[in-house]
Amino acid sequence: MFRKLHDPGQAALTVYIDGLAVSAEAGESVAAVLLRQEAGWSRMTPVKESKRAPYCLMGVCFDCLAEVDGVASVQTCLTTVRDGMRIARQRGKRSLTA
């Protein structure tokens, strides 16, 4: 659905979404990278397991929640990518205990 308008070339970073290597650019949000994927969703609702994707992109709606580097329920629209970052789409309800 979404694509980059330019090629970051040598400045490209690599992040991993559900274990797959994906190209990203320094300074962009995790949500932007997720939206460029064929499956652009970031989480599933806890009750009906509906797929949700980043929506407001400014930290208000919480539809962009995902697991980032082992931390659940991270707002991906407010999180900047880093080289080697591990992103996992959040499935179902998260555990409130460690």
C-alpha positions in Angstrom: 0.0 0.0 0.0 2.8 2.5 0.9 6.3 2.8 -0.5 9.3 5.0 -0.1 9.7 7.8 -2.6 13.5 7.5 -2.7 16.1 4.8 -2.1 18.2 5.4 1.1 21.1 3.6 -0.5 24.1 3.0 1.7 22.4 4.8 4.6 19.8 2.0 4.8 19.3 0.1 8.1 18.1 -3.4 8.7 15.3 -4.2 11.1 13.6 -7.5 11.6 9.8 -7.8 11.5 8.7 -11.2 12.8 12.2 -12.5 12.1 12.4 -11.2 8.5 15.0 -8.6 7.5 13.5 -5.4 6.2 15.2 -2.3 4.9 14.6 1.0 6.8 16.0 4.5 6.9 17.4 6.3 9.9 14.9 8.7 11.4 11.7 7.0 10.2 9.2 5.5 12.6 8.6 1.7 13.2 5.0 2.4 12.1 6.1 3.7 8.7 8.2 0.6 8.1 5.3 -1.6 9.1 2.9 0.2 6.8 5.3 -0.5 3.8 5.0 -4.2 4.3 2.7 -6.4 2.4 1.0 -7.2 5.7 0.8 -3.7 7.1 -0.7 -4.5 10.5 1.0 -4.2 13.8 -1.3 -5.9 16.3 -4.4 -8.1 16.8 -7.2 -7.1 19.1 -7.4 -9.2 22.3 -11.0 -10.3 21.9 -11.8 -10.8 18.2 -8.2 -11.0 17.0 -8.9 -8.3 14.3 -5.8 -7.0 12.7 -5.1 -3.3 13.4 -2.6 -1.0 11.7 -1.1 2.3 12.6 -3.8 4.9 12.2 -3.3 8.3 13.7 0.6 8.2 13.6 0.8 10.7 16.5 0.4 8.5 19.7 -3.3 9.0 20.3 -5.1 5.9 19.1 -2.8 3.0 20.2 -3.6 0.9 17.1 0.1 0.8 16.3 1.2 -1.2 19.3 3.8 -3.9 18.7 6.6 -5.7 20.5 9.9 -3.9 20.0 13.2 -5.5 21.2 11.2 -7.7 23.6 9.1 -4.9 25.1 5.3 -5.4 24.5 2.8 -2.6 23.7 5.3 -0.1 22.3 3.7 2.7 20.3 5.5 2.2 17.0 4.4 5.6 15.6 6.5 7.3 18.4 9.5 4.9 18.1 12.4 5.6 15.7 14.1 2.6 14.0 17.6 1.5 15.0 19.8 -0.9 13.1 19.2 -4.5 14.1 15.9 -3.6 15.9 13.6 -6.6 16.4 9.9 -6.0 15.9 7.1 -8.5 16.4 3.5 -8.0 15.6 1.5 -8.2 18.8 -1.0 -11.0 18.9 -3.8 -11.1 21.5 -3.7 -9.6 24.9 -0.4 -8.9 26.6 0.6 -10.2 30.0 0.8 -7.6 32.7 3.2 -9.7 34.7 6.9 -10.0 34.0 
